[in-house]
Amino acid sequence: MNMEKIETAFGLLLANVQQLETRLATHFYDALIEQNVSYIGKAVSDDLQHRNEQLRELQLTKLEWQKVYQFALVKGAKEMHLQANHQLTPDAIGYIINFMIETLTSATSLSILELGSGTGNLAETLLTGLQDKELTYTGFEVDDLMIDLSASIADVMQTSAQFLQIDAVRPQVIDPVDILLSDLPVGYYPDDEIAKRSAVGSQLEHTYAHHLLMVQGFKYLKTGGYAIFVAPSDLLSSPQADLLKKWLQDYARVAAVITLPEDIVTENNSKAIFVLQKSAQGKVPFIFPLTSLTNPKIVQTFMTQFLQNMI
């Protein structure tokens, strides 16, 4: 990976996006979508076209493109003051999830479903990081801007990610998948009638959307398959947790809980990675406090212990 090429590419991309922002009187992410469309097709002006030609001449790898887009997505998120549920999943968490998938399955061909795929950053982290596996990736996302953004990035990067505009809480007809993923959007689900049909639906108040997504997502998971959820660390002790724990007893086992560093916080919620298996039996859950994602010794200790406990 060539950082000089990445910096050059980001400068060219940013110049085009900012020009499109002004020309179209729109926001950063919408301009980024338009830039992606113009890169694949034909730009609306000579200067945009020239910078696109310079981008092509760099011959970026998929991993380099991903880094360019990460810089762009972070800049866009700051400019647009995005809600917490639309923030991109940090790269370091994506690498941890990559490692988990490599550890949990030796299969060379995997189907992956992500609920709430957002900007598509986690999808591209997986698709560029798990190159020794044949991946069929599908992302469900309800927000039309996020769908257009993630799909346009996948087109430029030429990855196989498929993004569908779907409310993942509502039942869908799809083939069961090997791996279920979600950096769970936290909050209440707005449709009480739909929520009450779920095993975790509250009959007294609005139901947590992240609980509903976990339950509905499990219906798409193969028996014995794994679900990896990034969720509030108090998932099993928060309000409505009793409904969730009852569902877990009947349908899933908690295989691992990895608490994340304090700097991985969204709207005052500390985070953890919960690994669930669609199985009624298994070992005692592996619990690990991952206090740093940047300290190599701590990360290596986690990886060693995860391997020892999960295989």
HUZI-V86223 format. One record per residue. RES is the residue in three letters. PHI is phi as a letter, one per 20 degrees, with the letter a starting at -180 (none if undefined). D_LAST is the distance of its C-alpha to the last C-alpha in Angstrom with 2 decimals. Layout:
<<RES	PHI	D_LAST> <RES	PHI	D_LAST>>
//
This chain:
<<MET	none	31.59> <ASN	d	35.24> <MET	f	35.99> <GLU	f	39.73> <LYS	f	39.39> <ILE	f	37.28> <GLU	f	39.97> <THR	f	42.72> <ALA	f	41.07> <PHE	f	40.54> <GLY	f	44.21> <LEU	f	45.38> <LEU	f	43.23> <LEU	f	44.35> <ALA	f	47.99> <ASN	f	47.84> <VAL	f	46.10> <GLN	f	48.66> <GLN	f	51.50> <LEU	f	50.27> <GLU	g	49.92> <THR	f	53.59> <ARG	f	54.82> <LEU	e	53.18> <ALA	l	53.55> <THR	c	49.94> <HIS	e	46.82> <PHE	g	44.25> <TYR	f	41.52> <ASP	f	44.12> <ALA	f	45.61> <LEU	f	42.23> <ILE	f	41.88> <GLU	f	45.41> <GLN	f	44.63> <ASN	f	41.67> <VAL	f	43.98> <SER	f	46.68> <TYR	f	44.36> <ILE	f	43.46> <GLY	d	47.05> <LYS	c	50.15> <ALA	f	50.81> <VAL	e	53.68> <SER	b	55.46> <ASP	f	56.04> <ASP	f	54.45> <LEU	f	51.20> <GLN	f	51.28> <HIS	f	51.89> <ARG	f	48.90> <ASN	f	46.71> <GLU	f	48.00> <GLN	f	47.09> <LEU	f	43.55> <ARG	f	43.27> <GLU	f	44.66> <LEU	f	41.79> <GLN	l	39.43> <LEU	f	36.44> <THR	f	32.94> <LYS	f	30.70> <LEU	f	28.92> <GLU	f	32.41> <TRP	g	33.58> <GLN	f	30.69> <LYS	f	31.75> <VAL	g	35.34> <TYR	f	34.55> <GLN	f	32.53> <PHE	g	35.67> <ALA	f	37.78> <LEU	f	35.72> <VAL	f	35.73> <LYS	f	39.48> <GLY	f	40.08> <ALA	f	38.18> <LYS	f	40.36> <GLU	f	43.54> <MET	e	42.92> <HIS	l	41.55> <LEU	f	38.87> <GLN	f	37.58> <ALA	g	34.20> <ASN	f	32.51> <HIS	d	33.60> <GLN	f	32.38> <LEU	f	29.90> <THR	f	26.27> <PRO	g	26.11> <ASP	g	24.79> <ALA	f	22.46> <ILE	f	20.69> <GLY	g	20.51> <TYR	f	18.82> <ILE	f	16.18> <ILE	f	15.64> <ASN	g	15.59> <PHE	f	12.78> <MET	f	10.77> <ILE	f	11.67> <GLU	g	10.84> <THR	f	7.19> <LEU	f	7.06> <THR	b	9.11> <SER	e	10.42> <ALA	f	13.73> <THR	e	16.75> <SER	c	18.76> <LEU	c	17.98> <SER	d	20.35> <ILE	c	20.25> <LEU	d	22.65> <GLU	d	23.64> <LEU	e	25.98> <GLY	m	28.63> <SER	f	28.13> <GLY	l	31.08> <THR	f	32.06> <GLY	n	29.22> <ASN	f	27.92> <LEU	f	24.26> <ALA	g	24.64> <GLU	f	26.13> <THR	f	23.51> <LEU	f	20.85> <LEU	f	23.24> <THR	e	24.18> <GLY	e	20.79> <LEU	d	18.79> <GLN	f	21.51> <ASP	e	19.44> <LYS	d	18.67> <GLU	e	21.46> <LEU	d	21.49> <THR	d	23.74> <TYR	d	24.19> <THR	c	26.50> <GLY	d	27.59> <PHE	e	29.66> <GLU	b	32.16> <VAL	e	35.38> <ASP	e	37.31> <ASP	f	39.50> <LEU	f	39.75> <MET	f	35.98> <ILE	f	35.76> <ASP	f	38.56> <LEU	f	37.14> <SER	f	33.58> <ALA	f	34.96> <SER	f	37.55> <ILE	f	35.05> <ALA	f	32.87> <ASP	f	36.13> <VAL	f	37.03> <MET	f	33.59> <GLN	l	33.52> <THR	e	29.97> <SER	e	29.01> <ALA	f	28.41> <GLN	d	30.32> <PHE	d	31.58> <LEU	c	33.33> <GLN	e	35.61> <ILE	b	34.32> <ASP	f	34.26> <ALA	f	30.64> <VAL	f	31.62> <ARG	e	33.89> <PRO	f	32.58> <GLN	c	32.07> <VAL	d	31.81> <ILE	b	28.90> <ASP	f	26.39> <PRO	g	22.99> <VAL	d	20.43> <ASP	f	16.73> <ILE	c	16.35> <LEU	d	18.77> <LEU	c	19.73> <SER	a	22.50> <ASP	e	23.99> <LEU	f	25.81> <PRO	f	29.60> <VAL	d	30.85> <GLY	q	34.10> <TYR	e	36.00> <TYR	e	36.22> <PRO	f	39.94> <ASP	d	40.43> <ASP	f	40.53> <GLU	f	41.31> <ILE	f	38.19> <ALA	f	36.08> <LYS	f	37.51> <ARG	f	36.17> <SER	e	32.57> <ALA	f	30.81> <VAL	d	30.65> <GLY	f	34.16> <SER	f	36.52> <GLN	e	39.87> <LEU	d	41.58> <GLU	b	40.72> <HIS	g	38.97> <THR	e	35.24> <TYR	f	32.58> <ALA	f	31.71> <HIS	f	28.11> <HIS	f	27.64> <LEU	f	29.29> <LEU	f	27.17> <MET	f	23.90> <VAL	f	25.35> <GLN	f	26.98> <GLY	f	24.06> <PHE	f	21.86> <LYS	f	24.50> <TYR	e	23.67> <LEU	e	19.92> <LYS	f	18.73> <THR	g	17.50> <GLY	n	13.72> <GLY	f	13.97> <TYR	d	13.15> <ALA	d	15.97> <ILE	c	16.07> <PHE	d	19.32> <VAL	e	21.24> <ALA	b	23.56> <PRO	g	25.85> <SER	f	24.13> <ASP	e	26.40> <LEU	g	25.17> <LEU	e	24.76> <SER	c	27.98> <SER	e	30.35> <PRO	g	33.21> <GLN	m	32.22> <ALA	f	28.80> <ASP	f	29.80> <LEU	f	29.97> <LEU	f	26.54> <LYS	f	24.96> <LYS	f	26.76> <TRP	f	25.38> <LEU	g	21.78> <GLN	g	22.37> <ASP	e	23.53> <TYR	c	21.28> <ALA	b	17.99> <ARG	d	15.49> <VAL	e	14.83> <ALA	e	11.11> <ALA	b	12.08> <VAL	c	15.49> <ILE	d	16.28> <THR	f	20.02> <LEU	e	21.78> <PRO	g	24.74> <GLU	f	28.15> <ASP	f	29.51> <ILE	e	27.31> <VAL	c	29.74> <THR	c	31.46> <GLU	l	34.71> <ASN	m	33.93> <ASN	d	30.55> <SER	f	27.67> <LYS	d	24.44> <ALA	b	20.77> <ILE	d	17.79> <PHE	d	16.65> <VAL	d	13.52> <LEU	d	14.43> <GLN	d	13.25> <LYS	f	16.08> <SER	a	15.39> <ALA	e	17.33> <GLN	c	14.80> <GLY	r	11.58> <LYS	f	10.71> <VAL	f	12.94> <PRO	g	12.55> <PHE	e	11.34> <ILE	d	14.74> <PHE	b	15.76> <PRO	e	19.33> <LEU	e	19.31> <THR	e	22.97> <SER	b	23.50> <LEU	d	22.46> <THR	d	24.89> <ASN	e	24.29> <PRO	g	22.15> <LYS	f	21.32> <ILE	f	20.08> <VAL	f	18.01> <GLN	f	16.49> <THR	f	15.73> <PHE	g	13.97> <MET	f	11.86> <THR	f	11.02> <GLN	f	10.20> <PHE	f	8.19> <LEU	g	5.91> <GLN	f	6.18> <ASN	e	5.94> <MET	d	3.80> <ILE	e	0.00>>
//
